[in-house]
């Protein structure tokens, strides 16, 4: 479908197209379309722009990722469809693997997501291994890679399920989330929550990571220490109420 750039909903419609094409390619599940629509509704509520609060979260996320001993980027179908190039770039910047993780069991889809990410430049893409799993989770998303999330101290989980984000924290991981819903379990359980659309947040996170790489460790630690996720979510909710 060709969408004219003059269309008032151009960006939103383009994201829908990416998700729909992801389904056709076997990257995204049909259920991912529903999840995207729910997030899109919250994007309307925040004015479809990156807030000052979200930018502060992005700064903190970049600092936390750079301080991590073993950062890992978790990737589901929607994230792979929407920002594959940005995920590959961030992976390279951090020397952090991308780890495919999906809710609906499908080895074929896992392999297609891996190939899709590699087509966009990803060098280190891991798949879940059924010999290893995180505690406190029963769904297919419990399976993890022994060289990825199993060892990770910080996990970036864009567009994550709330139960898995909660389980990862119970397993001793620090979590960075991208979630348009400041009331979601993922948002409220994460160490750092970026309340923004992933297509806007990822380029800004890459820029922040490049910028923060020049900082001394003490400065990065200060950025993380001065960040309060609960206060950030309160501000995001206030922003919605003001609109």
Phi, psi and omega in degrees: 000125179269122182250121179293140181295342179284348181296132183298340180249029187305306184299315180298315180293325178295321177295319177300319180297319180297318178294316180298318177294328177298323176296316180298324181278352182081022180265315182253144176275162177299329178295334178296332177296320179293316180298320179296318179299323178295317178294323180299323179298319179289331177297321175302318185292333178264009175084012179053042176211158181280121182279167175299321179298316179297322179295324176294320177297320179296319176300316180293321178297316179299317180296315181296320178295321181287334178279341184296144175281321180219078178286146178223143179251115180275136186230124172255184185297317181296316179298318180296323180287323187274320187222052182297318181295317181293322177296318178296320180295314180296320177302316179293317181300321185265352189054043182245134179290153168267134179238118181289133179210119183231155184282312183273118186302126177192102178297324179298317181291321176303315180293325179290322176296317178301312180296321179298315179295320179294327176296336179261013172105001180293135183255338185224092181243119182258153176246153178295149181239121186291357174276349184230137180209157176271150178283163175071023179214136184251339184286176179302340183284358179286338183282135184223167179268136182295338179260006181238252186298329179304320182267348189293145171260332177231129179237125175271118187237071178294138177058046187270154171285141183299320183292326180285320176301318179296317180295319179299320178294319177296336177272010174089014179267149167269138189240133171247123184241150166245115185212123181286346181258105181290353179263353185291155177299319179303310181300319185279340178267338185294156174289316176225124177246127175260106180273089185195166174286135184300329181290336175269323186290321186297313177300323179290324177293322177296316178298316180296321180294316176300318181291316184288341179298340180275349185278151173290155181303322181299322180291320178298317179297323179294320179298315181293318182297324183274002180267134179236109185293322180297317178294323178299316180292323176299319179294323178295321178293320177300321180298318178298318181292332181284335185285000000 
